[in-house]
């Protein structure tokens, strides 16, 4: 897409840099609250990128679904677990981290080069391309089953996160089906 103006290009570059910096911040900090704030800023930056690309429906969905639901859910789980909880001790040295980071950068550069070399033919956009009616027809037509499967998967993930958080708040996660009274009776005999 060729930018319509210098301002549009500047806005795109601003939101792209903000998305990259916030994505790195999301995974780089050790404090879970700062990770959630980085994710929040990243999602807002992606919404800004969608605006510069004139994808207003995707911008609305991005803000409603991710900012309104996913980030709020992450903050809720962080608050359940306790924001001051310490991460487990990391026994990996610097060499595996450097090798891993170098591998990720190398694979990223390779993929970027392959994508840059590909010049797929883009079909001409029709007048109704990207409208709410077209998206709704596609979403609730042939794509309805994958959409519903994703909602069931997200519901299962929420229930699992809540169960794990509840277990940590009670002192430890219990993996057995025995009750505390069963364990005390076994210890007495």
Buried (B, 14 or more C-beta within 10 A) or exposed (E): EEBEEEEBEEBBEBBBEBBEBBBEBBEEBEEBEBBBBBBBBBBBBBBBBBBBBEBEBBBEBBBEEBBEEBBEBBBBBBEBBEEEEEEEEEEEEEEEEEEEEEEEEEEEEEEEEEEEEEEEEEEEEEEEEEEEEBBEEEEEEEEEEEEEEEEEEEEEEBEEBBEBBEEBEEEEEEEEEEEEEEEEEEEEE
